[in-house]
């Protein structure tokens, strides 16, 4: 079978290779790969900045945003041939730490977790793949064209869960949320905000194009002005930061209403320095009981929440987020970031 492989730490080593056909073991399903979402993490791995091959090997099958159709499944499982499925990315560490022992492997304490297509386990970028039934999630059949959005939706499902858990330390009835960034994470965070009945505002640099159109079609408000002026008008109770841009991150921390919560989902590049009034930030956070929390990855409960959110969403709106579909053999095109991209998807069947 054909698979998209990479030699971690070797820049621009991605290529499609013939590899042995996947064979399901005990407790596993054999799945036909349908689509693979491409994100910033994949591009970092291709650039040689990130990623680890499986032990004893020098190449890794890329891809963690999966979508496939079951070919074979264990008779005693809840899956059947033809089911539309997504594979979970992370696996708990083998020791395990306390969090992993409680199925909260997204909160692994010792960093010994593994991840499909990222860290020490082959990913889903192949014509066939296998997955343990315990680490697969079934999707509504009507989501076949957009189900590849499942993994980024799990990230924002967890982010919203974290916001709500933090908020529950006291009376909490948020009315307004500001999302910074209108990429897949930002737009899906906005979707879940709308599903919660909130007044949703999305901020991005683009002044026109698919991002602003998607926000307005969702019934949310789109902004391209500075975060300070937008926050002054919206007075957000919650900010979900999805850019990782350093100055936006720090402005977000200073821009919520009292008892505000900022959830950071974007990862900032290192080495970029900005001037920050730490004293003012500290004073505001303490006197207003504000919270800043980081959130990454997802566990099985977040996959279930994401599947539910996608099933409730308008499929036509979800399709707006997929701005390019690229045939598998032309993977290099998918790995090139373009200014008008939202989500780029590799079609594993083309």
C-alpha positions in Angstrom: 0.0 0.0 0.0 1.0 3.6 -0.4 1.8 5.8 2.6 3.1 9.4 3.2 6.3 9.0 5.2 8.8 11.3 6.8 12.2 11.0 8.3 11.9 13.1 11.5 14.5 15.8 12.0 15.4 15.7 8.3 13.9 18.7 6.6 11.8 18.1 3.4 12.2 14.3 3.5 8.4 13.7 3.0 7.6 11.2 0.3 5.0 8.6 -0.6 6.4 5.1 -0.4 5.2 1.6 -0.8 5.0 0.0 2.6 3.6 -3.4 3.7 -0.2 -3.7 3.8 -1.7 -2.9 7.2 -3.0 -6.0 9.0 -5.3 -5.8 12.0 -4.2 -7.5 15.2 -6.3 -8.6 18.1 -8.7 -5.9 19.2 -8.0 -3.8 16.1 -10.0 -2.8 13.0 -8.7 -2.6 9.5 -9.7 0.8 8.0 -9.6 2.2 4.5 -8.2 5.7 4.6 -10.5 8.3 3.1 -9.0 11.7 4.0 -6.2 13.3 6.0 -6.3 16.8 7.4 -3.1 18.8 7.2 -2.2 21.3 10.0 0.7 23.3 11.3 2.1 20.3 13.3 2.5 18.3 10.0 4.3 21.2 8.4 6.6 21.5 11.4 7.4 17.7 11.2 8.1 18.1 7.4 10.4 21.0 8.2 12.4 18.8 10.5 11.4 20.7 13.6 9.4 18.0 15.3 8.4 14.3 15.3 9.8 10.9 16.3 9.9 7.7 14.3 8.7 4.4 15.9 11.5 2.7 17.8 14.0 0.9 15.6 12.9 2.8 12.5 14.0 5.9 10.7 10.8 6.9 9.0 7.3 7.7 10.4 4.0 7.5 8.5 2.6 11.1 8.8 -0.9 12.2 9.6 -3.0 12.6 12.8 -6.3 14.1 11.4 -7.9 11.0 10.2 -11.0 9.8 8.5 -11.7 6.3 7.3 -14.2 3.5 6.6 -14.1 0.2 8.5 -13.2 -2.8 6.4 -13.0 -5.4 9.2 -13.8 -5.2 12.9 -13.7 -7.6 15.8 -17.1 -9.5 16.1 -17.5 -8.5 19.7 -16.9 -4.7 19.0 -19.5 -1.9 18.5 -18.1 -1.4 15.0 -19.0 -2.9 11.7 -17.7 -2.9 8.1 -18.8 0.4 6.4 -18.8 2.5 9.6 -17.2 6.0 9.2 -14.5 6.3 11.9 -11.8 8.6 13.2 -8.7 7.3 15.1 -7.6 8.9 18.4 -4.2 10.6 18.2 -2.6 10.1 21.6 -2.0 6.9 23.6 -1.2 6.9 27.3 2.3 6.3 28.6 3.2 2.7 29.5 4.0 3.3 33.1 1.4 5.0 33.4 1.3 8.4 35.2 -1.8 9.1 37.3 -3.6 11.1 34.6 -3.0 8.4 32.0 -4.2 5.8 34.4 -7.5 7.7 34.6 -7.8 7.9 30.8 -6.8 11.5 30.9 -3.8 11.0 28.6 -4.2 14.5 27.2 -2.9 15.6 30.6 0.0 13.2 30.8 2.4 14.3 33.5 5.7 12.6 32.5 5.6 13.1 28.7 6.0 9.4 27.9 2.8 9.3 25.8 2.9 8.4 22.1 0.9 10.0 19.2 -0.2 8.6 15.9 1.7 10.4 13.1 3.7 12.5 15.5 5.5 10.6 18.2 6.7 7.0 17.9 3.5 5.5 16.3 2.7 5.6 12.5 0.0 8.0 11.6 -3.1 7.7 9.4 -1.6 8.9 6.1 -1.9 5.6 4.3 -4.4 3.8 2.0 -5.1 1.4 4.8 -4.6 1.7 8.6 -5.4 -0.2 11.7 -6.7 1.2 15.0 -7.6 -0.4 18.3 -11.4 -0.4 18.9 -10.8 1.4 22.2 -9.2 4.3 20.3 -11.6 4.8 17.5 -14.8 6.9 17.3 -17.8 6.4 15.0 -19.1 9.3 13.1 -22.6 10.1 11.7 -22.6 8.8 8.1 -23.7 12.2 6.8 -20.4 13.6 7.9 -18.4 11.7 5.3 -17.3 14.8 3.4 -16.4 16.8 6.5 -15.6 14.2 9.1 -11.8 14.9 8.8 -12.6 18.0 10.9 -13.1 15.7 13.9 -9.6 15.9 15.4 -9.4 19.8 15.5 -12.9 19.7 16.9 -11.7 17.6 19.8 -9.1 20.2 20.6 -11.8 22.9 21.0 -14.2 20.5 22.8 -11.5 20.2 25.4 -10.8 23.9 25.4 -14.5 24.6 26.1 -14.5 21.9 28.8 -11.5 23.6 30.5 -13.2 27.0 30.4 -16.4 25.6 31.9 -14.5 23.7 34.6 -12.5 26.8 35.6 -15.7 28.9 35.5 -17.5 26.5 37.9 -15.3 27.6 40.8 -17.9 30.3 41.3 -21.2 31.5 39.8 -20.5 31.5 36.0 -23.0 32.5 33.3 -20.8 33.7 30.4 -22.6 35.7 27.7 -19.8 36.7 25.2 -16.8 34.9 23.8 -14.0 36.3 21.7 -12.1 33.9 19.5 -8.7 35.2 18.2 -7.8 33.5 15.0 -10.1 32.2 12.2 -8.2 29.1 11.2 -9.8 25.7 11.8 -9.4 25.8 15.6 -10.8 29.3 15.8 -13.8 28.6 13.6 -14.6 25.4 15.3 -14.3 27.1 18.7 -16.8 29.6 17.4 -19.1 26.8 16.3 -19.1 25.4 19.8 -19.7 28.8 21.2 -22.7 29.3 19.0 -24.0 25.9 20.0 -23.7 27.1 23.7 -25.9 30.0 22.9 -23.2 32.6 23.4 -22.6 35.9 21.6 -19.6 35.0 19.5 -17.0 37.4 18.1 -14.1 36.2 15.9 -11.0 38.3 15.3 -8.6 37.7 12.4 -6.3 39.7 10.1 -8.1 38.8 6.9 -10.5 41.5 5.8 -12.4 39.4 3.3 -12.6 35.9 1.9 -13.7 32.5 3.3 -12.9 33.2 6.9 -15.1 36.2 7.3 -17.8 34.5 5.2 -17.7 31.4 7.4 -18.0 33.5 10.6 -21.0 35.5 9.3 -22.7 32.3 8.0 -22.4 31.0 11.6 -24.3 34.0 12.9 -21.2 35.3 14.7 -19.5 38.7 14.4 -16.3 39.1 12.5 -13.6 41.6 13.3 -10.2 42.6 11.7 -9.4 45.5 14.0 -7.0 45.3 17.0 -7.9 43.0 19.9 -8.0 45.9 22.3 -10.7 47.8 20.5 -12.7 44.7 19.8 -12.6 43.5 23.4 -13.5 47.0 24.6 -16.8 46.8 22.6 -17.6 43.1 23.1 -16.5 42.8 26.8 -15.9 39.1 26.5 -16.3 36.8 29.5 -14.2 34.2 27.7 -11.4 34.5 25.1 -10.2 31.5 23.2 -6.8 32.3 21.8 -6.0 30.3 18.6 -3.2 32.3 16.9 -0.1 31.8 19.1 1.0 35.3 18.2 2.8 36.6 21.3 1.4 40.1 21.4 -2.1 38.8 20.8 -1.7 36.3 23.6 -0.7 39.0 26.1 -3.4 41.4 24.9 -6.0 38.7 25.4 -4.9 38.3 29.0 -5.7 41.9 29.6 -9.0 42.0 27.6 -11.6 40.0 29.4 -14.4 41.2 31.6 -14.0 40.7 35.3 -13.8 37.0 36.3 -12.7 36.4 32.7 -11.1 33.2 31.4 -8.5 33.1 28.6 -7.9 29.6 27.1 -4.7 29.4 25.1 -4.8 26.9 22.2 -2.2 28.4 19.9 1.5 27.6 20.4 3.8 30.6 20.1 7.2 30.4 18.4 10.2 30.8 20.7 12.8 33.6 20.5 10.4 36.4 19.7 10.6 39.1 22.5 8.0 41.7 23.3 7.7 44.3 26.1 5.0 43.4 28.6 3.9 45.2 31.7 3.8 42.2 34.0 2.9 44.2 37.0 -0.3 45.5 35.4 -1.2 42.1 34.1 -0.7 40.6 37.6 -2.7 43.4 39.2 -5.7 42.9 36.8 -5.7 39.1 37.1 -5.6 39.2 40.9 -8.2 42.0 41.4 -10.6 40.6 38.9 -10.2 36.9 39.6 -9.1 36.3 36.0 -7.7 33.0 34.8 -5.4 32.0 31.9 -5.3 28.3 31.1 -3.4 26.4 28.4 -5.1 23.5 26.6 -3.7 20.9 24.1 -4.7 17.5 22.7 -7.8 15.6 23.7 -8.9 12.4 25.4 -11.7 10.0 24.6 -14.4 12.1 26.3 -13.5 15.0 24.0 -13.7 12.9 20.9 -17.2 11.9 22.0 -18.1 15.6 22.6 -16.7 16.5 19.2 -18.6 13.8 17.4 -21.8 15.1 19.0 -21.0 18.7 18.1 -20.3 17.9 14.4 -23.5 15.8 14.2 -25.5 18.8 15.4 -23.7 21.2 13.0 -24.8 22.3 9.6 -22.8 20.1 7.1 -22.9 22.9 4.5 -21.3 25.3 7.0 -18.6 22.7 7.9 -17.8 22.2 4.3 -16.8 25.9 4.1 -13.9 25.1 6.3 -12.3 22.8 3.8 -10.9 25.2 1.3 -8.6 22.8 -0.6 -8.8 19.1 -1.3 -5.6 17.7 -2.8 -5.1 14.2 -4.4 -2.8 12.0 -2.3 0.0 11.8 -4.8 0.2 15.6 -4.9 0.8 15.8 -1.1 3.5 18.5 -1.5 0.8 21.0 -2.6 -1.2 20.3 0.6 1.9 21.0 2.7 2.3 24.5 1.2 0.4 27.0 3.4 -1.6 29.6 1.4 -3.0 32.8 2.7 -6.6 31.9 1.9 -6.5 28.4 3.4 -8.6 27.3 6.3 -8.3 23.5 6.2 -6.4 21.6 3.6 -7.3 17.9 3.1 -5.5 15.1 1.4 -7.9 12.8 -0.5 -6.4 9.4 0.2 -8.6 7.7 -2.4 -7.6 10.0 -5.4 
